[in-house]
Amino acid sequence: MLIRHLRPGLAALFVLFCAVAVQAQPVQGFPTKPVQIIVPYAAGGVTDILARIVAQRLSERWKQPVIVDNRPGAGTVIGTAAAAKAPGDGHTLLITAFGFTANQVLVPNLPYNPAALAPLAMLADSYSYLYVNAAVPANNIPELIAYAKAHPGMTFASSGNGSSPHIAAEGFAGRTGIDIVHVPYKGNGPAINDLVGGQVQALFDSSATMSFVQTGKLKVLGVGSSAPIKRSPDIVPIAKSGVPALADFTASGWFGMFLPASTPQELQKKIYADVQAVLETRDMHEAIYKTGLEPALMTQQGFADYLKKMLATWAPVIRERKIRLD
């Protein structure tokens, strides 16, 4: 072989050159084929809509098809497992949400190692608003707590067991000492319908439900942010409602992109740079905003740190309130 005939110094340089060339090749040629974005939710939901917006822009940038592959089931476990086991060549990405964090506590024996997926980029977030049916005699958080204590068993709807609205409701109840009855639905749509109809009394949900407030069918009592937000500057943050137990209460849903942790670092950086370029355009901000979400790009490290914080915040709530998926 050629390397045997090179002097030691030159041989070392040759090996280094080959290593750099191998590392650079997947970056310079990426993508070499269609890219799939796995979404572990059914088509039509907000995560799916966000993924399709991102896919369209990346396809235009990469000059390759970027295909959204919906793989719902088992509380996002099926799709997430498929992404975790995919080759680390950058051609399989995952866009998921709060369930990625919650399942690390909710599911005793995950069929994948969460560490097999590297956080790439936070894409958007969505603060949760606390809505109540118009018949509930409360117009702010202290009044709601007083009413709930006088009428134990207040019903809180959610989009399913272990969902972010469910966990937010349990966290709210645990802090304020109220007794609630959780009513899970198969998705936000049926939950909102029954909230409007008066079959249930309260729900944590996104700004997309605000239209029912404008028609007088629902009331919004607060938002799960630590400070007033641009989208709804007149709605009081729950943390600022004057209830000491809620002074640091926040409730929001995040949406982010992951890829197999085996993906070379240089390729991760290249994909992140392309995602960043797409997300920072005005039309992309407007498209995300129309879905009811807030654009919220983070660095890779920032996103990883955020996920650790979310796990530390909500894992105790899941355990203490004995939240289960079934």
Secondary structure, DSSP 4 states (H G I P E B T S, - for coil): -GGGGS-HHHHHHHHHHHHHHHHHHHHHT--SS-EEEEESS-TTSHHHHHHHHHHHHHHHHHTS-EEEEE---GGGHHHHHHHHTS-SSSSEEEEEETHHHHHHHH-TT-SS-GGGEEEEEEEEEEEPEEEEETTSS-SSHHHHHHHHHHSS-EEEEESSTTSHHHHHHHHHHHHHT--EEEEE-SSHHHHHHHHHHTSS-EEEE-GGGHHHHHTTSEEEEEESSSS--SS-TTSPBGGGSS-GGGTT---EEEEEEEEETTS-HHHHHHHHHHHHHHHTSHHHHHHHHHTT-EE----HHHHHHHHHHHHHHHHHHHHHTT----
